[in-house]
Amino acid sequence: MTYSDIATIPPAWLAGLTADDKRILDQMAGEESQFFRLYIAGEPRANHTASEADFELALMGARHTRDPEQIKRLMESSPLARTGDGRDAKWSRHRTYLDRTIGAALQRENEFQFLGRDMKRKGLIGAGVLGEAEETQTDSVRSLADFQRDPDAMRPPAPIIPRLAWAGRVTLLASSEGWGKSTFARAGAAAVTTGQAFLDGAAMPPGDVLWARLEESEYDCMMGVSGATRFGADPNRFLVWTPGPAPVAELIARMQELRPALTVIDSIQVLATLAGVESLDDAAQMGRALGDLEKIGREVQTAMLWLGQGSKATGKYRNSSWLGHTADLVLEVQKPENDTTPIREFLVPKRRLDVFGYRVKLVGARYELTTARAAATDRLEVLRAILTDTPQTPDQLAERLERKVRGVQQDLQQLYRDGKAARTGSGRKGDAFLFAGFPHESPTGSLACRNESSGCMPADNSHVQETGNDDTVGELWEDETCPV
């Protein structure tokens, strides 16, 4: 066989392809900058998985044909094909894998975009169709004066959820598991779907919410005890997304397609893991996996609320500092006093927006802003309600409330100073303070007596004075006689 004969033999990868398949390949080779890396060399991007390369090639095919079988033939003729009986034969072992990957790619490159590209190839329309960017991008310089003359640029970002999410911005809301971040976010998201006021914000036109469900079941997200239904979400506007084989690319496609007012990701660490990040503490890996998500979210002006896993001890967000650097606002839920308290406190370790730390209280199916003073009052009333005629130690009461003993001791002293609890004992070793409720009230409903020997107190506290002794918290001087 001569050299000229060898030159006429078609490449092995063209075997079994139709004439139209070969036309598509020629078209891809001329238009796609990654064609040779994916189709000829079969190489994933650096630090990317083979599955991500599969999806890239499927996307490439979806930009040139809407026929899933044709895309499948092209992919199976590439070096990326993982078929056969070996350990790496993912395409053969998981029979629906390739079909699902191609289906996701066809959804990402939807019919409208495909037709626009086809018309552009035929010269029927120019560049920039369907929001498609020009091929060449250049840098720019803008003065402060130019910026100030632009009325659109001068507008601050619109709040989508007051104190929580803004159009085109990223909020990282972090806490340990079970501290209520998803419940709070879902209540705010439900308000977005109905246009109802939330916290101290005003009512707004309703908008769509795209909720990326990555940690909980679909039922729990929609119908569970802290699901969207509890907070009255509009069922047509609360949209729950479940990832496919290429989660970040798929989520980006949904954001571009749906243009939701709010996109919630629960949780951002799980999304990164599904996207192939091997070390959540590696800023470079996190940036490569999630950078496009942040960029597109800002471009489509969706308010991005990333729910993050936090430390069990402090609630501070875990893993890579990339999360904190990328977010415009970092909110961290403080550890609740106990599992039953309806109050949550949020700290703001980082902000580019005009919001500071705040407290909320869940009342039924509605969150209300509260203050430290109001929160303390609620806490005292709960403690007062479990006081009985039988004296109890602070340790016993703390165990019943599932609170720390030191905090309960301080609250009991406050109730005692306010005339709302009786106290016996000296507080010295062997004679610990005991606290009880009052056995009787005056006819007007006010507490009648607080003489420690009789368990009662005058209706006013005019005879009680602070000792000024810092060594004994809450120690009081009282009249020697009781009016009762």
C-alpha positions as CSV (number, residue, x, y, z in Angstrom):
1,M,0.0,0.0,0.0
2,T,1.4,3.4,-1.0
3,Y,1.4,6.5,1.1
4,S,-1.2,8.0,-1.2
5,D,-3.4,5.0,-0.6
6,I,-3.0,5.5,3.2
7,A,-3.9,9.1,2.9
8,T,-7.3,8.2,1.4
9,I,-8.4,6.1,4.4
10,P,-10.9,8.0,6.5
11,P,-10.0,8.5,10.2
12,A,-11.4,5.8,12.5
13,W,-13.6,8.2,14.3
14,L,-15.6,8.8,11.1
15,A,-16.6,5.2,10.8
16,G,-20.3,4.7,11.1
17,L,-21.1,8.5,10.6
18,T,-23.5,9.7,8.0
19,A,-22.8,12.4,5.5
20,D,-24.8,14.8,7.6
21,D,-22.9,13.8,10.7
22,K,-19.7,14.7,8.8
23,R,-21.2,18.0,7.8
24,I,-21.9,18.8,11.4
25,L,-18.4,17.9,12.4
26,D,-16.9,20.2,9.8
27,Q,-19.2,23.0,11.0
28,M,-18.2,22.4,14.6
29,A,-14.5,22.3,13.7
30,G,-14.9,25.7,12.1
31,E,-16.9,27.4,14.8
32,E,-16.0,25.8,18.1
33,S,-12.8,26.8,19.8
34,Q,-12.8,23.7,22.0
35,F,-13.5,21.2,19.2
36,F,-10.0,19.7,18.9
37,R,-9.5,19.5,22.7
38,L,-12.8,17.6,23.1
39,Y,-13.5,15.7,19.9
40,I,-10.0,15.0,18.6
41,A,-7.9,14.8,21.8
42,G,-10.7,13.8,24.2
43,E,-9.3,15.9,27.1
44,P,-11.3,17.5,29.9
45,R,-10.3,20.9,31.1
46,A,-7.6,21.1,33.8
47,N,-9.1,20.1,37.2
48,H,-12.4,19.1,35.6
49,T,-14.0,15.7,35.5
50,A,-14.6,13.4,32.5
51,S,-18.4,13.9,33.1
52,E,-18.0,17.7,32.7
53,A,-16.1,17.1,29.4
54,D,-19.0,14.8,28.3
55,F,-21.5,17.6,29.0
56,E,-19.3,20.2,27.2
57,L,-19.2,18.0,24.1
58,A,-23.0,17.4,24.3
59,L,-23.5,21.2,24.5
60,M,-21.2,21.7,21.5
61,G,-23.3,19.2,19.5
62,A,-26.6,20.8,20.7
63,R,-25.4,24.1,19.2
64,H,-25.3,22.5,15.7
65,T,-28.2,19.9,15.7
66,R,-31.4,19.3,17.6
67,D,-31.3,15.5,16.9
68,P,-30.3,13.7,20.1
69,E,-29.4,10.5,18.2
70,Q,-27.1,12.5,15.9
71,I,-25.4,14.0,19.0
72,K,-25.0,10.6,20.5
73,R,-23.3,9.2,17.3
74,L,-20.9,12.1,17.3
75,M,-20.1,11.7,21.0
76,E,-19.6,7.9,20.7
77,S,-17.1,8.5,17.8
78,S,-15.0,10.8,20.0
79,P,-12.1,9.7,22.3
80,L,-14.2,10.8,25.3
81,A,-16.4,7.7,24.7
82,R,-16.4,5.4,27.8
83,T,-17.9,2.2,26.4
84,G,-17.1,-1.5,26.7
85,D,-16.7,-3.7,29.7
86,G,-14.0,-1.9,31.7
87,R,-14.2,-0.1,35.0
88,D,-14.3,3.3,33.2
89,A,-17.0,2.3,30.8
90,K,-19.5,4.7,32.4
91,W,-21.5,5.1,29.2
92,S,-22.1,1.4,28.9
93,R,-22.6,0.6,32.6
94,H,-25.1,3.5,33.1
95,R,-27.4,3.0,30.1
96,T,-29.3,6.3,30.6
97,Y,-26.3,8.4,31.4
98,L,-25.5,9.6,27.9
99,D,-29.2,10.2,27.0
100,R,-29.7,12.3,30.2
101,T,-26.5,14.3,29.4
102,I,-27.6,15.0,25.9
103,G,-31.1,15.9,27.1
104,A,-29.7,18.4,29.6
105,A,-27.5,19.9,26.9
106,L,-30.5,20.3,24.5
107,Q,-32.4,22.0,27.3
108,R,-29.4,24.3,28.0
109,E,-29.1,25.2,24.3
110,N,-32.8,25.6,23.7
111,E,-34.6,25.7,20.4
112,F,-34.8,29.5,20.3
113,Q,-31.0,29.8,20.7
114,F,-30.4,27.1,18.1
115,L,-32.6,28.8,15.5
116,G,-30.8,32.1,16.1
117,R,-27.4,30.6,15.6
118,D,-28.6,28.8,12.4
119,M,-30.0,32.1,11.0
120,K,-26.7,33.8,11.9
121,R,-24.8,31.2,10.0
122,K,-27.0,31.8,6.9
123,G,-26.4,35.5,7.2
124,L,-30.1,36.3,7.9
125,I,-29.2,38.1,11.2
126,G,-26.1,39.8,12.7
127,A,-24.1,39.2,15.8
128,G,-25.6,39.8,19.2
129,V,-28.9,38.0,18.5
130,L,-30.7,36.5,21.5
131,G,-28.4,38.3,24.0
132,E,-25.4,36.6,22.5
133,A,-22.3,38.6,23.1
134,E,-20.0,39.7,20.4
135,E,-16.9,37.5,19.8
136,T,-14.5,40.2,20.7
137,Q,-14.5,41.9,24.1
138,T,-12.4,44.8,25.1
139,D,-11.5,46.4,28.4
140,S,-12.9,49.9,29.4
141,V,-12.2,52.9,31.6
142,R,-15.0,54.9,33.2
143,S,-14.6,58.1,35.3
144,L,-16.6,58.8,38.4
145,A,-18.2,61.7,36.6
146,D,-19.4,59.5,33.8
147,F,-20.8,57.0,36.4
148,Q,-22.7,59.8,38.2
149,R,-24.3,61.0,34.9
150,D,-25.7,57.5,34.4
151,P,-29.1,57.4,36.2
152,D,-29.3,53.6,36.0
153,A,-25.9,53.1,37.5
154,M,-26.7,55.5,40.4
155,R,-29.7,53.4,41.5
156,P,-28.9,51.1,44.5
157,P,-29.7,47.4,44.1
158,A,-33.4,46.7,44.6
159,P,-34.2,44.7,47.7
160,I,-36.0,41.4,46.8
161,I,-36.2,40.2,50.4
162,P,-35.6,43.0,52.9
163,R,-32.4,42.6,54.9
164,L,-31.6,39.4,53.0
165,A,-31.4,39.5,49.2
166,W,-30.9,42.1,46.5
167,A,-31.2,42.0,42.7
168,G,-27.9,41.1,41.1
169,R,-26.1,40.5,44.4
170,V,-25.0,37.5,46.3
171,T,-25.9,36.9,50.0
172,L,-24.3,34.0,51.9
173,L,-26.5,32.9,54.8
174,A,-24.7,30.4,57.0
175,S,-25.5,28.4,60.1
176,S,-25.1,25.0,61.5
177,E,-27.7,22.4,60.7
178,G,-31.0,22.8,62.4
179,W,-30.6,26.5,63.3
180,G,-33.3,27.7,60.9
181,K,-31.6,29.3,57.9
182,S,-33.6,27.3,55.4
183,T,-36.9,28.1,57.2
184,F,-36.1,31.8,57.3
185,A,-35.0,31.8,53.6
186,R,-38.2,29.9,52.6
187,A,-40.4,32.4,54.4
188,G,-38.7,35.3,52.6
189,A,-39.0,33.4,49.3
190,A,-42.7,32.8,49.8
191,A,-43.2,36.5,50.3
192,V,-41.4,37.2,47.0
193,T,-43.9,34.9,45.2
194,T,-46.9,36.7,46.5
195,G,-45.6,40.2,46.8
196,Q,-46.4,40.4,50.5
197,A,-44.3,42.6,52.8
198,F,-41.6,40.8,54.8
199,L,-40.0,42.0,58.0
200,D,-39.9,45.8,57.7
201,G,-40.1,46.0,53.9
202,A,-43.0,47.2,51.8
203,A,-45.2,45.0,49.5
204,M,-43.8,44.5,46.0
205,P,-44.9,43.0,42.7
206,P,-44.8,39.2,43.0
207,G,-41.9,37.4,41.3
208,D,-40.7,33.9,40.5
209,V,-38.4,32.0,42.9
210,L,-36.0,29.3,41.7
211,W,-35.0,27.1,44.7
212,A,-32.1,24.8,44.0
213,R,-32.9,21.7,46.1
214,L,-29.7,19.9,46.9
215,E,-30.1,18.6,50.5
216,E,-33.7,17.9,51.3
217,S,-36.5,15.9,49.7
218,E,-38.9,17.6,47.3
219,Y,-41.8,17.0,49.7
220,D,-40.0,18.7,52.6
221,C,-39.1,21.7,50.5
222,M,-42.6,22.2,49.3
223,M,-45.0,20.7,51.9
224,G,-42.9,20.0,55.0
225,V,-43.2,21.6,58.4
226,S,-40.9,24.4,57.2
227,G,-41.9,24.1,53.5
228,A,-43.1,26.7,51.0
229,T,-46.8,25.8,51.7
230,R,-46.5,26.8,55.4
231,F,-45.6,30.4,54.5
232,G,-48.2,30.7,51.8
233,A,-46.0,30.6,48.7
234,D,-47.7,31.1,45.3
235,P,-47.6,27.5,43.9
236,N,-47.1,28.7,40.4
237,R,-44.2,31.0,41.2
238,F,-42.2,28.8,43.7
239,L,-40.1,26.7,41.4
240,V,-37.9,23.8,42.7
241,W,-34.9,22.7,40.6
242,T,-33.3,19.3,40.9
243,P,-29.8,18.9,39.4
244,G,-28.8,16.6,36.5
245,P,-25.4,15.4,35.5
246,A,-23.9,18.9,35.0
247,P,-25.5,20.9,37.9
248,V,-23.8,24.3,37.5
249,A,-24.3,24.5,33.7
250,E,-27.9,23.4,34.1
251,L,-28.6,25.9,36.9
252,I,-27.1,28.7,34.8
253,A,-29.3,27.7,31.9
254,R,-32.4,27.8,34.1
255,M,-31.5,31.2,35.5
256,Q,-31.1,32.5,31.9
257,E,-34.3,30.9,30.8
258,L,-36.6,31.8,33.7
259,R,-35.0,35.1,34.9
260,P,-36.2,34.5,38.5
261,A,-36.4,37.4,40.9
262,L,-34.7,35.2,43.5
263,T,-32.4,32.2,43.2
264,V,-31.8,30.2,46.4
265,I,-29.1,27.5,46.5
266,D,-29.4,25.1,49.4
267,S,-26.6,24.5,50.0
268,I,-23.7,26.1,48.1
269,Q,-21.2,23.5,49.4
270,V,-23.3,20.6,48.1
271,L,-23.5,22.3,44.6
272,A,-19.8,22.7,44.6
273,T,-19.3,19.0,45.5
274,L,-21.7,17.9,42.7
275,A,-19.7,20.1,40.3
276,G,-16.6,18.1,41.0
277,V,-14.9,20.2,43.7
278,E,-12.7,17.7,45.6
279,S,-11.6,20.1,48.4
280,L,-14.2,22.7,49.6
281,D,-11.3,24.6,51.3
282,D,-9.6,25.2,47.9
283,A,-10.4,28.7,46.7
284,A,-9.1,27.9,43.2
285,Q,-11.4,24.9,42.8
286,M,-14.4,26.7,44.2
287,G,-13.8,29.6,41.8
288,R,-13.5,27.4,38.8
289,A,-16.6,25.5,39.6
290,L,-18.9,28.3,40.7
291,G,-17.4,31.5,39.1
292,D,-19.7,31.3,36.1
293,L,-22.8,30.9,38.3
294,E,-22.0,34.1,40.2
295,K,-21.2,36.0,36.9
296,I,-24.4,34.9,35.2
297,G,-26.5,35.6,38.3
298,R,-25.3,39.2,38.3
299,E,-25.9,39.5,34.6
300,V,-29.6,38.3,34.7
301,Q,-30.1,40.4,37.9
302,T,-31.5,37.6,40.0
303,A,-31.0,38.0,43.7
304,M,-28.8,35.1,44.7
305,L,-29.2,33.6,48.2
306,W,-26.5,31.0,48.9
307,L,-27.3,28.9,52.0
308,G,-24.0,27.8,53.5
309,Q,-23.0,25.1,56.0
310,G,-21.7,26.6,59.2
311,S,-19.7,25.7,62.3
312,K,-21.6,23.8,65.0
313,A,-20.0,25.9,67.7
314,T,-20.3,29.4,66.2
315,G,-22.5,29.3,63.1
316,K,-19.7,30.9,61.0
317,Y,-19.5,29.7,57.4
318,R,-17.2,26.8,56.7
319,N,-14.8,26.0,53.9
320,S,-13.2,28.2,51.4
321,S,-12.8,32.0,51.9
322,W,-13.9,32.3,48.2
323,L,-17.5,32.1,49.5
324,G,-17.0,35.1,51.8
325,H,-15.0,37.1,49.3
326,T,-17.6,36.6,46.5
327,A,-20.7,37.4,48.6
328,D,-21.8,41.0,48.9
329,L,-23.3,40.2,52.3
330,V,-22.4,37.5,54.8
331,L,-25.1,36.7,57.4
332,E,-24.4,34.2,60.1
333,V,-27.1,32.8,62.4
334,Q,-26.1,32.8,66.0
335,K,-26.5,29.6,68.0
336,P,-30.1,29.6,69.5
337,E,-30.4,29.4,73.3
338,N,-32.4,26.1,72.9
339,D,-34.3,24.1,70.4
340,T,-37.7,25.6,71.2
341,T,-36.9,29.4,71.1
342,P,-38.6,31.1,68.1
343,I,-35.9,33.9,68.1
344,R,-32.9,34.0,65.8
345,E,-30.1,36.5,65.7
346,F,-28.1,37.3,62.6
347,L,-24.6,38.8,62.6
348,V,-23.0,40.5,59.6
349,P,-19.3,39.9,59.5
350,K,-19.1,41.3,55.9
351,R,-21.3,43.7,54.0
352,R,-21.3,45.8,50.9
353,L,-24.9,46.7,51.5
354,D,-26.6,48.9,54.1
355,V,-27.6,46.3,56.6
356,F,-26.5,45.4,60.1
357,G,-27.1,42.6,62.5
358,Y,-30.7,42.0,63.6
359,R,-33.1,39.6,65.4
360,V,-36.3,37.9,64.2
361,K,-39.0,36.0,65.9
362,L,-41.2,33.4,64.2
363,V,-44.8,34.0,65.2
364,G,-47.0,31.2,63.6
365,A,-46.1,31.4,59.9
366,R,-44.6,34.9,60.0
367,Y,-41.3,36.4,60.9
368,E,-41.2,39.7,62.9
369,L,-38.2,41.9,63.7
370,T,-37.5,42.0,67.4
371,T,-35.0,43.6,69.7
372,A,-32.6,42.3,72.3
373,R,-34.9,43.8,75.0
374,A,-38.0,42.1,73.5
375,A,-36.1,38.9,73.2
376,A,-35.0,39.1,76.8
377,T,-38.6,39.8,77.9
378,D,-39.8,36.7,76.1
379,R,-37.1,34.6,77.6
380,L,-38.0,35.8,81.1
381,E,-41.7,35.1,80.6
382,V,-41.0,31.6,79.5
383,L,-38.8,31.0,82.6
384,R,-41.4,32.6,84.9
385,A,-44.1,30.3,83.5
386,I,-42.4,27.2,84.7
387,L,-41.8,28.4,88.3
388,T,-44.0,26.6,90.8
389,D,-44.8,26.8,94.5
390,T,-42.0,24.3,95.1
391,P,-38.6,26.0,95.1
392,Q,-36.2,24.8,92.4
393,T,-32.5,25.2,91.7
394,P,-31.2,27.0,88.6
395,D,-29.8,23.7,87.4
396,Q,-33.2,22.1,87.5
397,L,-34.8,24.9,85.6
398,A,-32.0,25.1,83.1
399,E,-32.4,21.3,82.4
400,R,-36.2,21.8,81.8
401,L,-35.6,24.7,79.4
402,E,-32.5,23.1,77.7
403,R,-30.5,26.2,78.4
404,K,-27.1,27.0,80.0
405,V,-27.2,27.3,83.8
406,R,-25.4,30.6,83.9
407,G,-28.0,32.3,81.7
408,V,-30.8,30.9,83.7
409,Q,-29.2,32.1,86.9
410,Q,-29.0,35.6,85.6
411,D,-32.6,35.6,84.4
412,L,-33.8,34.2,87.8
413,Q,-32.0,37.1,89.6
414,Q,-33.7,39.5,87.2
415,L,-37.1,38.0,87.9
416,Y,-36.3,38.3,91.6
417,R,-35.3,41.9,91.3
418,D,-38.5,42.7,89.4
419,G,-40.6,41.1,92.1
420,K,-41.7,38.2,89.8
421,A,-40.1,35.3,91.7
422,A,-39.4,34.3,95.3
423,R,-36.0,33.3,96.4
424,T,-34.7,31.4,99.4
425,G,-31.2,30.5,100.5
426,S,-28.1,32.6,101.0
427,G,-26.3,31.6,97.8
428,R,-23.3,30.3,99.8
429,K,-21.9,26.9,99.8
430,G,-24.3,24.4,101.2
431,D,-27.2,26.9,101.1
432,A,-27.8,27.5,97.3
433,F,-30.4,29.9,96.0
434,L,-33.8,28.3,95.3
435,F,-36.5,30.0,93.2
436,A,-40.3,29.6,93.2
437,G,-43.4,31.3,91.9
438,F,-45.7,33.2,94.2
439,P,-48.5,31.2,95.9
440,H,-51.0,34.1,95.9
441,E,-51.7,37.4,94.2
442,S,-53.4,40.6,95.4
443,P,-57.1,41.2,94.4
444,T,-55.9,43.5,91.7
445,G,-53.8,40.8,90.2
446,S,-50.4,42.3,91.2
447,L,-48.0,40.1,93.3
448,A,-48.9,40.5,97.0
449,C,-45.8,39.8,99.0
450,R,-42.1,38.8,98.7
451,N,-40.9,38.4,102.2
452,E,-38.5,35.5,101.9
453,S,-39.8,33.8,105.1
454,S,-43.4,33.9,104.0
455,G,-43.1,33.8,100.2
456,C,-44.9,37.1,99.6
457,M,-44.2,40.7,98.7
458,P,-45.8,44.2,99.0
459,A,-47.6,45.4,95.9
460,D,-44.9,48.0,95.2
461,N,-41.1,47.7,95.4
462,S,-40.6,51.0,97.2
463,H,-39.1,49.3,100.2
464,V,-36.5,47.4,98.2
465,Q,-33.1,48.9,97.5
466,E,-30.0,47.7,95.7
467,T,-27.1,47.0,98.1
468,G,-24.5,48.3,95.6
469,N,-22.4,45.2,96.5
470,D,-20.9,43.9,93.2
471,D,-19.8,40.7,94.9
472,T,-23.4,39.4,95.3
473,V,-25.5,39.6,92.2
474,G,-29.0,40.7,92.9
475,E,-28.7,40.8,96.7
476,L,-31.4,43.1,98.1
477,W,-32.2,44.9,101.4
478,E,-35.8,44.4,102.5
479,D,-37.9,45.6,105.4
480,E,-37.8,43.2,108.3
481,T,-41.6,43.0,108.6
482,C,-44.0,41.8,106.1
483,P,-47.3,43.8,105.6
484,V,-49.3,40.6,105.1
